[in-house]
């Protein structure tokens, strides 16, 4: 694994290099304070560029054009005061980290890349995704919200203010909150009340869906229909499992069809796109989610949504719930052999009723 890290802070490379040694990683790492002088990025597997380092913003574009299979990570300010032009760099970025850069964050990001490559072991897939000029940037509002919700000091007012920064997402939050599924007879007109009513997990998923389905879609793809299906599938998936697994399944179901928004993918369910020579939308979407840093159980569930028997996880877990939820939400056939092998065929009529009830609730 070859990693190029371009950072600006004096001495940061020595500190981080020492910390990486403590972690015991065996990567080939090149450190540079001048991103424009980074050598041989064509051979890199991962490129980490500081937005404040000379040439850091331009480096990621150069990597996208010259080495599309490499994972591109942008380092931004902790306080949000990003370097001029940093927003421009987001379109060339798979993932972003916050300054000050820490060894554990680098290790986590790079190790997740290694796991992603092992799971979706296809150079053609990596290069196809890497070449896309309009590759969707990481869902920044979702990731910021996730960070804030992990902070025990975060208040409902602070979370509401973050959501209110994006009017489109705020509108989706209010719409969902006032749907028959959540309304309970009382209309909510402010974001703070909506946050309280929906709860943190639902808010996270609504924000993620809002950012994902704000992306443009290739010709022949109904983005609004995808968004509606995603919300139905998410609610259904959350009811098929218990505890933290339910949130993983619900989040995976929200983004299960994100690959359909990428150009050049193959979509067997769409006649006009069924014979496209590009990667299958499920694997392409899963690879994109992995680059964004979403948890591996979500990535694998998305990759195997149409073929749940390929999952590394045995039993009916996140992958199974996502398969059932997305199939029933979109009208795709269920894998009857898979469900029969788990002794779950008898639950299908009940699941179908649940899907219809969720759809009828106006979500």
Residue pairs with C-beta under 8 A, 6 or more apart in sequence:
1 26
1 27
1 28
1 45
1 46
1 110
1 113
1 114
2 27
2 28
2 29
2 30
2 43
2 44
2 45
2 46
3 27
3 28
3 29
3 30
3 44
3 45
3 46
3 47
3 48
3 110
4 29
4 30
4 32
4 38
4 41
4 44
4 46
4 47
4 48
5 13
5 16
5 29
5 30
5 31
5 32
5 48
5 106
6 32
6 33
6 34
6 35
6 38
6 47
6 48
6 49
6 50
6 53
6 55
6 56
6 59
7 13
7 16
7 31
7 33
7 48
7 50
7 53
7 75
7 101
8 33
8 50
8 52
8 53
8 54
8 56
9 50
9 99
9 100
10 33
12 100
12 101
13 31
13 32
13 33
16 31
16 101
16 102
16 103
16 106
17 29
17 31
19 102
19 103
20 27
20 29
20 103
20 106
20 107
22 103
23 103
23 104
23 107
25 107
25 110
27 110
30 38
30 39
30 40
30 44
32 38
32 39
33 53
33 54
34 53
34 54
34 55
35 49
35 50
35 53
35 54
35 55
35 56
35 58
35 59
36 54
36 55
36 58
36 59
37 55
38 47
38 59
41 47
41 59
41 62
41 63
41 66
41 67
41 70
42 66
42 67
43 67
44 63
44 67
44 70
45 69
45 70
45 71
45 113
46 70
46 71
46 73
46 109
46 110
46 113
47 59
47 60
47 63
47 67
47 70
47 71
47 72
47 73
48 73
48 75
48 97
48 101
48 106
48 109
49 56
49 57
49 59
49 60
49 72
49 73
49 74
49 75
49 89
50 56
50 75
50 99
50 101
51 57
51 74
51 75
51 76
51 77
51 82
51 83
51 85
51 86
51 89
52 77
52 83
52 99
56 74
56 75
56 83
56 89
57 74
57 83
57 85
57 86
57 88
57 89
60 72
60 74
60 89
60 92
60 93
61 89
61 92
63 70
63 72
63 92
64 72
64 92
64 130
64 131
64 133
64 135
67 130
68 126
68 127
68 129
68 130
68 131
69 123
69 126
69 127
69 130
70 130
71 94
71 95
71 113
71 291
72 92
72 93
72 94
72 95
73 93
73 94
73 95
73 96
73 97
73 109
74 86
74 89
74 90
74 93
74 95
74 96
74 97
75 96
75 97
75 98
75 99
75 101
76 82
76 86
76 96
76 97
76 98
76 99
77 83
77 98
77 99
78 98
78 99
78 100
90 96
90 137
90 138
90 140
91 134
91 135
91 137
92 135
93 137
93 138
94 135
94 138
94 291
94 292
95 109
95 138
95 291
95 292
95 293
96 138
96 140
96 143
97 105
97 106
97 109
98 105
109 293
112 290
112 293
112 296
113 290
113 291
115 296
116 287
116 290
116 291
116 296
116 299
117 126
119 290
119 296
119 299
119 300
119 303
119 312
120 126
120 283
120 286
120 287
120 290
120 303
122 279
122 283
124 279
125 279
125 283
125 284
125 287
126 287
128 264
128 278
128 279
128 284
129 135
129 262
129 279
129 284
129 287
129 288
129 291
132 262
132 263
132 264
134 216
134 263
135 262
135 288
136 212
136 215
136 258
136 261
136 262
136 288
138 292
138 293
139 207
139 208
139 211
139 212
139 292
140 211
141 162
141 163
141 165
141 166
141 169
141 207
141 210
141 211
142 204
142 207
142 208
142 211
143 293
144 162
145 159
145 162
145 163
145 203
145 204
145 207
146 204
148 154
148 158
148 159
148 162
149 159
149 200
149 204
156 192
156 195
156 196
157 192
159 195
159 203
160 190
160 191
160 192
160 195
163 169
163 170
163 173
163 191
163 195
163 203
163 207
164 170
164 191
166 210
166 211
168 210
168 214
169 206
169 207
169 210
169 211
170 191
172 206
172 209
172 210
173 191
173 194
173 195
173 198
173 203
173 206
173 207
173 210
174 188
174 189
174 191
174 194
176 182
176 198
176 202
176 206
176 231
176 363
177 183
177 188
177 193
177 194
177 197
177 198
178 187
178 188
179 361
179 362
179 363
180 360
180 361
180 362
181 235
181 358
181 361
181 362
181 363
182 197
182 198
188 194
188 197
194 203
195 203
198 206
201 247
201 250
204 251
205 234
205 250
205 251
205 254
208 251
208 254
208 255
209 227
209 230
209 231
209 234
209 254
209 255
212 230
212 254
212 255
212 258
212 261
213 223
213 224
213 226
213 227
213 230
213 261
215 223
215 261
216 223
216 261
217 223
217 226
217 260
217 261
218 260
218 261
218 262
218 263
218 273
220 270
220 272
220 273
221 260
221 261
221 267
221 270
223 261
226 257
226 260
226 261
228 363
229 257
229 326
229 329
229 330
230 253
230 254
230 255
230 256
230 257
230 329
231 254
231 363
232 325
232 329
232 355
232 358
232 359
232 363
233 253
233 254
233 256
233 322
233 325
233 326
233 328
233 329
233 330
234 250
234 251
234 253
234 254
234 325
235 250
235 358
235 363
236 253
236 324
236 325
236 328
236 329
236 351
236 354
236 355
236 358
237 246
237 249
237 250
237 252
237 253
237 321
237 322
237 324
237 325
237 326
238 246
238 247
238 249
238 250
239 246
239 354
240 246
240 249
240 316
240 320
240 321
240 324
240 325
240 351
241 248
241 249
241 317
241 318
241 321
245 317
245 318
245 321
248 295
248 297
248 298
248 301
248 318
249 301
249 318
249 321
249 322
249 325
251 294
251 298
252 297
252 298
252 301
252 302
252 318
252 322
253 321
253 322
253 325
253 326
253 329
255 285
255 289
255 294
255 298
255 302
256 282
256 285
256 301
256 302
256 305
256 322
256 326
257 281
257 285
257 326
257 330
258 285
258 288
258 289
258 302
259 265
259 280
259 281
259 282
259 283
259 284
259 285
259 286
259 288
259 302
260 267
260 270
260 281
260 285
262 281
262 284
262 285
262 288
264 276
264 278
265 273
265 276
265 278
265 279
265 280
265 281
265 284
266 273
266 274
266 275
266 276
266 277
266 278
266 279
266 280
266 281
267 273
267 274
267 276
267 281
268 274
268 280
269 330
269 332
278 284
279 287
282 302
282 303
282 304
282 305
282 306
283 303
285 302
285 303
286 299
286 300
286 302
286 303
287 299
287 303
289 298
289 299
289 302
290 296
290 299
297 313
297 317
297 318
297 319
298 318
300 311
300 312
300 313
300 318
300 319
301 311
301 318
301 319
301 321
301 322
301 323
302 322
303 310
304 310
304 311
304 319
304 323
305 319
305 322
305 323
305 326
306 323
306 332
306 335
307 335
308 319
308 320
308 322
308 323
308 335
308 338
309 335
309 337
309 338
309 341
311 317
311 319
311 320
313 319
315 342
316 342
316 344
320 338
320 342
320 344
323 334
323 335
323 338
324 334
324 339
324 351
325 355
326 332
327 333
327 334
328 334
328 351
328 352
328 355
329 355
329 359
334 348
336 345
339 345
339 347
339 348
